[in-house]
């Protein structure tokens, strides 16, 4: 059985940047905690904990030292609370996510009604809404969009960085046909788009697709959706031990891709297990 790894797979710039920032500060600070998972990968979070970097779910749980804002960002209100509590704040928000915050804030200042294409409840989306003064509307898909009356509105559109460009385009097109004015920024990060394109190209060429990444990773879940849309059996795993030999019965070529928070060593472990089966 042949295993083919997608042309673009694994950790992106923003994730590597966040890890480097934490590694740098953890060697100089006696109390370092991330606000939620630094990145959406349980294996990396576990490694950080083993190195003395704890994880808290709320600012109030960190009484001193450094609080790290994760790569997917947080709300401005949360950052203000951390500063008011006397904590040293290390903002590891990915620059691509920070760019969405800036776009949302500018749109509000220019009088647009901000709409965010994204997953309600996701930390990144909460941060974007906060940047828009907590007045932004969230739409998940075209179906959500079609249920809203856009007539007469001046709409400013941005996207969670891990959305699919096709979905964003369809939503932008519908709003443009209904609203008085639309100013749309495609804020899906280029790294996400590269991984999606590579997965979309590989999936039709293989018998089975394996997608590696955290269950709570939005961009990894999107890769699974894209591979499934190619009508190829697709399985989302976090680690090599998740793989069932039954998935591979009769398969001659297996495709492998991974989310932007998945470290190379996890990808290689999965690849090695596939080759051994």
Residue pairs with C-beta under 8 A, 6 or more apart in sequence:
1 248
1 251
1 252
1 253
1 254
1 274
1 275
1 277
2 252
2 253
2 254
3 253
3 254
3 255
3 256
3 271
3 274
3 275
4 202
4 205
4 206
4 253
4 254
4 255
4 256
5 255
5 256
5 257
5 267
5 271
6 195
6 198
6 199
6 201
6 202
6 255
6 256
6 257
6 258
7 198
7 201
7 202
8 191
8 194
8 195
8 197
8 198
9 195
9 198
9 212
9 256
9 257
9 258
9 262
9 267
10 258
10 259
10 260
10 262
10 263
10 264
10 267
11 260
11 261
11 262
11 263
11 264
12 189
12 191
12 192
12 195
12 260
12 261
13 94
13 191
14 71
14 94
14 95
14 96
14 97
14 189
14 191
14 260
15 39
15 71
15 94
15 260
15 261
17 71
17 92
17 94
17 95
18 38
18 39
18 68
18 70
18 71
18 92
18 94
19 38
19 39
19 44
21 68
21 90
21 92
22 32
22 34
22 38
22 48
22 53
22 68
22 90
22 92
25 32
25 66
25 68
25 90
26 32
26 51
26 52
26 53
29 65
29 66
29 88
30 65
31 62
31 64
31 65
31 66
32 52
32 53
32 54
32 65
32 66
32 68
33 53
33 54
33 55
33 56
33 61
33 62
33 65
33 66
33 67
33 68
34 45
34 48
34 53
34 54
34 55
34 56
34 67
34 68
34 70
35 56
35 57
35 58
35 59
35 62
35 67
35 68
35 69
35 70
35 74
35 78
35 82
36 55
36 56
36 57
36 70
36 74
36 123
37 45
37 55
37 70
37 216
38 44
38 45
38 48
38 53
38 55
38 68
38 70
38 71
38 92
39 45
39 70
39 71
39 72
39 261
40 72
40 213
40 214
40 216
40 217
40 218
40 220
40 259
40 261
41 213
41 214
41 217
41 259
41 261
41 262
41 263
41 266
42 214
42 238
43 238
43 239
43 263
43 266
44 261
44 263
45 55
48 55
49 55
53 68
56 62
56 67
59 67
59 78
59 81
59 82
59 85
59 87
60 85
62 82
62 85
62 87
64 86
64 87
65 87
65 88
66 87
66 88
66 89
66 90
67 82
67 87
67 88
67 89
67 90
68 90
68 92
69 78
69 79
69 89
69 90
69 91
69 92
69 93
70 92
70 93
70 123
71 92
71 93
71 94
71 97
71 261
72 93
72 94
72 97
72 122
72 123
72 124
72 127
73 93
73 94
73 97
73 98
73 101
73 123
73 124
73 127
73 128
74 93
74 123
74 126
74 127
74 130
75 126
75 127
75 129
75 130
76 127
76 130
76 131
77 130
79 89
79 91
82 89
83 89
93 101
93 127
94 161
94 189
96 161
96 187
96 189
96 190
96 191
97 124
97 127
97 128
97 161
99 187
100 128
100 131
100 158
100 159
100 160
100 161
100 185
100 187
101 127
101 128
101 130
101 131
102 131
103 156
103 158
103 185
103 187
104 114
104 116
104 128
104 129
104 131
104 132
104 136
104 156
104 158
105 131
105 132
105 133
107 114
107 132
107 156
107 158
107 183
108 114
108 132
108 133
108 135
108 136
108 156
110 156
110 183
111 154
112 154
112 155
112 156
112 181
112 183
113 135
113 137
113 153
113 154
113 155
113 156
114 132
114 135
114 136
114 137
114 156
114 157
114 158
115 136
115 137
115 138
115 139
115 155
115 156
115 157
115 158
115 175
116 125
116 128
116 129
116 132
116 136
116 137
116 138
116 139
116 158
116 159
116 160
117 138
117 139
117 140
117 157
117 158
117 159
117 160
117 163
117 167
117 168
117 171
118 124
118 125
118 128
118 138
118 140
118 159
118 160
118 163
119 125
119 140
119 160
119 218
120 138
120 140
122 160
122 218
124 160
124 161
124 162
124 218
125 138
125 160
128 136
128 158
128 160
129 135
129 136
129 138
137 148
139 145
139 148
139 171
141 167
141 171
142 167
142 170
142 171
142 174
145 171
145 174
145 175
146 174
149 178
150 175
150 178
150 179
151 178
151 179
151 180
152 179
152 180
153 179
153 180
153 181
154 179
154 180
154 181
154 183
155 175
155 179
155 181
155 182
155 183
156 182
156 183
156 184
156 185
157 171
157 172
157 175
157 182
157 183
157 184
157 185
158 184
158 185
158 187
159 168
159 185
159 186
159 187
159 188
160 187
160 188
160 218
161 187
161 188
161 189
161 192
162 188
162 189
162 192
162 218
162 219
162 222
162 260
163 188
163 192
163 222
164 188
164 196
164 222
164 225
164 226
165 186
165 188
165 193
165 196
168 186
168 188
172 182
172 184
175 182
175 184
176 182
176 184
191 260
192 219
192 222
192 260
195 219
195 223
195 257
195 259
195 260
196 222
196 223
196 226
198 257
199 209
199 211
199 223
199 226
199 227
199 255
199 257
200 226
200 227
200 230
202 209
202 255
202 257
203 209
203 226
203 227
203 230
203 232
203 234
203 255
204 230
204 232
205 253
205 255
206 232
206 251
206 253
206 254
206 255
207 232
207 233
207 250
207 251
207 252
207 253
207 254
208 232
208 233
208 234
208 235
208 247
208 248
208 251
208 254
208 255
209 227
209 230
209 232
209 233
209 234
209 235
209 254
209 255
209 256
209 257
210 234
210 235
210 237
210 243
210 254
210 255
210 256
210 257
210 270
210 274
211 220
211 223
211 224
211 227
211 234
211 235
211 236
211 237
211 257
211 258
211 259
212 220
212 236
212 237
212 238
212 256
212 257
212 258
212 259
212 262
212 266
212 267
212 270
213 219
213 220
213 223
213 236
213 238
213 258
213 259
213 260
213 261
213 262
214 220
214 238
214 259
214 261
214 262
215 221
215 236
215 238
217 259
217 260
217 261
217 262
219 259
219 260
219 261
220 236
220 258
220 259
220 260
220 261
220 262
221 236
223 257
223 258
223 259
224 234
224 236
227 234
227 255
227 257
228 234
232 255
233 247
235 243
235 244
235 247
237 243
237 270
238 266
239 266
239 269
239 270
240 266
240 269
240 270
240 272
240 273
241 273
243 270
243 273
243 274
243 277
245 277
248 254
248 274
248 277
254 274
256 267
256 270
256 271
256 274
258 266
258 267
258 270
